[in-house]
Each structure stands twice: as structure tokens, then as C-alpha cells.
């Protein structure tokens, strides 16, 4: 029988709302299951990339507004950056609203102790940018370590020699920042896809082992491909919840402390439930099969009985015909003997 192709969104619906459908999903080809999880993770990565692109655009706007209203002077020359705020403070700390990015401007001092304090502060943040006189240090939540670029390297790479405040505003308002934003979006999507797909592969391996243990306890001998499919589709709801959680966390800062535990628990519940339903269905089909076999045996015996009765009837009819034939023959013989025994005188 030809396998029915199910759409991606139909599989999502089946994976979340229909435990009984897992028997059908378990029978799918591994290639289709892998394609399904790849598409699901790609959607996750695109959503995350879109969130970061929005925050990036929002940060650019807020940075531009801040420079226009709060920065008195920006000067970059000979690989040295100087930013002087209106309040003339030596170190300026800026937390861009709703962006989650902390910016520290420390370009007016050569005091190594103060510079190190600023570096330590950036290291302790999830997302931060530190502008120093000779370099820029970036920290993001995806990396344990900071990323450092010297202005000399940036200048040589992009042919930058001299920049002032107005040029910075022009860059933040021009098409170049849009191109950079598109590149930023692509990098985030690719990065998130690689990282999350790697994590999901590990989850699928562990969950397939759980599925194997549960199936053996339930007395089922399922192929590993079926167990792998069940484990993969069990991740559907946790991944979707992860997308929702990431969106809420990005815009509200709401944190679920044991989300990863819940993530694994949901998948485990789907695996155990689906395998038990498959077991129940197998038992039900076995009972139905036994009833069919019993009915077939009964019909077979009934046919055999009728066949024997028919044979007996035919044998009885044969014997009756044989008896009739014998009686007729005996009668004819008697009549013939009777004729032979009559006196000859009678004939005269």
C-alpha cells in the first residue's frame, strides 16, 4: 500500500493533539522524519533571528537618538576613539530600553584599573558592548567569552581613517546599517540552527533510548526507526513552547527556572503515552484476530460437518439405488424362473 504523504503542519497537529497518531508517525520513513525536525528547527531559528533583528533595529534607533541628544563630541583618528558626553562624565553607562544590551563608554581614560573594572562589568552581563579608547569588546549570551576588536583592525578592514559625530549619525541612518542588519539576521539564523539542531540531535538520541526501554517493558519489539520517529515527534510541543518562551523572555524578561526539565518531561510523557497506546492497540488487534480465527475455525467445522452430512446423504442414496437395483434384478430373476418352471403340456 502506498504511504500517504502528510503535510508539515498536519504532522505538527498530529504530534501535539493525537497520541494515537504516533503509531502512524512511527511507520514513516526516517528521511521524512529528519526533514520534519529540520523544518521545525529552521522555523525556530528564523523566529529567534527575527527577534534579534528587531532588537538590533531598536537599539540602532535608540543609539542614534542618544548620540544626537546626549553626546557632545565623537572623534576617531589615528586608531583612537574619543566620546565625550554632554555631562562630561569619564565613564558613561547606557542600558538601551527593551534591547537587553548594556553599553559602557570608557574612552577618556588610560587608567588600567578603571578599564579593567569596565571589562569585568561587561563580562558579567549577558549582552554588552564596551567602547574603549583603542578597542571594542562585545559580550553576547551565546558565548562564554567576550569578543575583542582593535580599532586598527577595523580601520584597515573597512578603510576608516577619521570619523566624527555627524558621520556616525549618518551611518546609523543610512542603507549600510540595513545591509548590516540583514547580514546580522542571516548569521543569527545560521548560528541558532547549528546550535539548536546539535542539541536536538542529542535529545533525540536520549529520548529514543527511553522509547526503547519503555517499549521493552511494555513487551513490544519495535524497530529502532519507529522508536526514533516517536522520539523525534515527541519534541514538537517542547520546541514550540521553547519558541513561545523565547519570545516572552525577550520582550518581558520573564524566566522559567526549570524550563529545560519541563522540556524533557513533556517529551517523555508523549513517548510513554504513545507506546502504551500502541501496546493497547496491538492487544486489541490480537483479541480481534483471535476472534476471527475462532470464527474461521467454527465456520470450517461447520462446513466439514455439512460436507460429511452431504457425503452420508449421497452414500445413503447410492445404497438405496443399489438396493432398488438389486431388488429389481431379483424380481426379474424370479419371474424368469417362474416362466422356466411352467409345464410343457400347458404349451400344447
N, C-alpha and C positions, 0 to 999 in steps of 0.2 A: 504493500500500500504506500502511495506517495505521501511523504511528510508534508503537512500543511505549514506554510510559512506564516509566521505571526509577526506583526509589526512591532517595532521597538516599544511604542507606547502601550500596546496591548500586553506586552511582556511585563512592563512596569506594573500595570494594573493587576495582572495575574500574580506577580511576585508578592505584592503587598496584601491583596484582599482575598486571594483564593488559595488556601492551603492545599486543597485537593488537586489544584492545577500543577503542583510540584511533580506529580507522577508523570505528567505530560512534558514538563520542562526538563525533567531528568533524562528523558529519552532523546533530547535534542543532540545535534552534533556539537562536539567541542568547539569547532571553529565558529559556530553561531553564538555560542555562549561567550567566547572570548570577544567577539565583535560587540556583543551587547554590553559587556562591562567596560570595554574601551570607549564606547559612545557615552556611557553614563559618566565615566571619569572625565571625558572631554567636556561634557556639559558642566560638571563641577568646576573644572579648571577655567572655563570661559566665564562662569559666574564670578569666581574669585578674581579673575583678571579684570572684569568689568568693575567690580567694587574698588579695586586698587586704582584703576584708571580714573574713576570718579573722584576718589580721594586725592589722586595726583593733580587732577584739574582744579579741584577745590583749593588745594594747597598752593598751586601756582597763582590763582586769583588772590588769595589771602596774602601771599608773599609780595605780590606786586602792589597791593593796596598798602601793606605795611611799609614797604620801601618808600612809596610816594609820601606817606604821612608821618613816618617815624624815623626815617634815615636821612641824616643831613648830607652825608657825603659817602660815595663809594669810589675808591681809586685802586686800580690794578696796573702795576707797571714793574718791569724787571722781576717778574715771578713773585711779587709781593702784593698781598691784598690788604687794603685798609678800609674798614667800615666804621663810620662814626655816626652813632645815633644822635637824635635831637637832644636827648638828655645827657649826652656826653659820658655815659657810663662806660667803664672799661670793658666789662663783660655784660652782654645782653642775652637774656634767656627768653625764648619765644616758643609758645606752645600753640600751634595753629589749631583753631577750634574745629572739632569733629574730624580732624585728619589723623590724630594719634601720633603725629610727628613732632618731636621736640627739637628745636633749633637753638644752638648756642653759638653766639658770635663772640669770638675772642681774638681779635686781630690787632689789638693796640698794645699788647704786652709781650715782652720777651722773657717774662718771669717763668722759669720752668716749673716751679711749684704750682702756680696758677694754671698753667697749661695742662699739667698732669691732673689737676682737680677736674678740669673740664672734660678731659679724656675719660676719667673714671666715671663721671656723671653720664656720659653718652653710653659707655659700656653697660651701665646698669639699666638703661632704658630699652624698650622693645624696638622702637623706631626713632632714630635720631640723626641729626646732622650737626657736625661741629666744624665751624669755619675758623681756621687759624690763619696766621699771617702767611705761612708758606705752604699749607696743605689743607685738604678737606678730609674729614673722617666721617664715614657713613656706617650706621648700625641698623639692621633690619631684623625682624622677628624670625626670618627663615634661616639666619646664620648665627652661630655661636660667637663668631669673631667679627670684629669691625673690618671695614674695607677702607684703605687709605690711598689717596691720590695726591701727588705733589702738583702744585700749580705749574711747575716747569714741564712735567709730562703732559699735562692737559694743553698747555700753550703750544708745545711742539706738535701735538697730535692734531689740534684744530686751528693752528696758525693764529693764536691770540697773543697780541702784544700789549694793548692798552685798552682799558675799559673804564667807563665812568658810570654814574648813576643812571643817566638817561639811556645809555646803551643797554644796561641791564633791564630797564623797564621795557625797552623796545623788543628785546629778545623774549621776555615773558609775555609780550602781547602779539608777537609775530607768528608766522607759519612754522618757523623752526621748532617751536615748543610743541606744536601739534604733531609734527613728524616724530619728535622725540617721544611724545605720549603714545603714538601708535606703536613705536618700537618697544616702549616700556610695557604696553599691553601684551604684545607678542611674546616678550621674554617671560613675563609673569605666567602666561598661559602654559608655555612650554615647560617652565620650571615646575609649576604646580602639577602638571600632568605627569612628569617623570617621577617626582617625589611621591605623589599620591598613588600612582599606579604601582610603584615599587612596594608601598605599604599594603596596598590591597592584595597584591600577589602573595605576600606573606600571610595576610589574613585568610585568603582562600585556601592556602596550604594547611593552616592550622584548623580551619573550620571543616575541611574535607576529612581531616583525621578524626575530628569529633563526629562527623557524619558516619565514618567507618565504624567507630566504637559503638555508636547508638544503633546502627543497623545490625551489628553482630549481636548485641544484647537483645534486640527485638527479634532475632532469628531470621534476618533477611540476608541474603547473599547478593548484594547489588554490585554491579561493575563500578570500578573506580571512576569512570567517566560520568556515571549517573550521580555518584556522590559529589564529584567535583562540580557538576551542574547545580546540584541542590545547594552546595556551599556558596557558589557564586551568586545565585539568585536571592539567597538569604541576605545578601549585603545591600539589596536595593533600598529598603526602607532606611537603614542606618546611613547610607550615603546621602539620601535625600534630606534626612534630618540634619546631617552634617552641613549641607548647603544652607538650610534654613538657619541653623545655629550660627554659622559663619556670618551670614547677613545681619542677624540680630546683634551679634557681638561687635561687628564692625561699626555699626551705627549707634549702638547704645552702651557698649562696654559690658553687657550682661554676660556673666561667666557661669557655666555649669561645671562644678569642680570634678565630678566623676563622669563626665560625658563619655570618655573612652570605655569605661566599664559598661555603661548603658549601651554603647555602640556594639560591643561584643555580645552582651546579654541578649539583645534583640535578635541578632543573627542566630545565636544558639537556640533560642525559643523557636524560631522558624524552622531550623533544622530538625529538632526533636519532634515538633508537632507534625511536620510534613512526613517524616519517616514513620511515625506511629500511624498516620492516616494511610500511608501506603501499605503498612502491615495489616491494618484493618481491612483495607480493600482486597488485599491478597487473600485474607481469611474468608472474606465474603465471597470472593470468586471461587475459592476452593470448596466452600459449602455448596454453592450453586452448581459447581462442576460435579460434586458428589451426588447431588440430587439428579442431575442429568444422567449420570452413569447408572444410578439406581433405576431411573425411569427407563433407560435403554435396556437394562437387564430384564426389567419386568416385561417390557414390550417383546424382547427377544424370547423370553419364556412363554409368553402368550402366543407368539407366532409358532413357536416349536410345538406347543400343545395343540394348536389348531391344525398344524401340519400333520401331527400324529393322528389326530381325530379323522382328518381327511383320508389319511392312508388306511386307517382302520375301516372307514366307511367304504373306501374303494375295494379293500380286501373282502369286506362283507358282501358287497355287490358282486365281486368276482366269484366268491364261493356260491352265492345264490344262483348266479347264472350257470355256474358249473353243475350245481345240483339239479337245476331245471333241465340242463342239457342231458345229464345222466338219467334223470327220471324219464325224459322223453325217449331216450335211447332204449332204456329198459322196457318201456311201454311198447315201443316198436318191435323189440325183440320178442316180447310175449305174444303180440298179435301175429307175428310171423310164425312162431312156434305153434300157435293155435291153428293156423291155417295148414301147417305141415302135418299136424296130428289128426285132421278130419279124415273119415273112411273113404276108400276109393269107390265103394258102392254108391255112395251118395252122388258121386260124379256121374255114374251110369244112369 
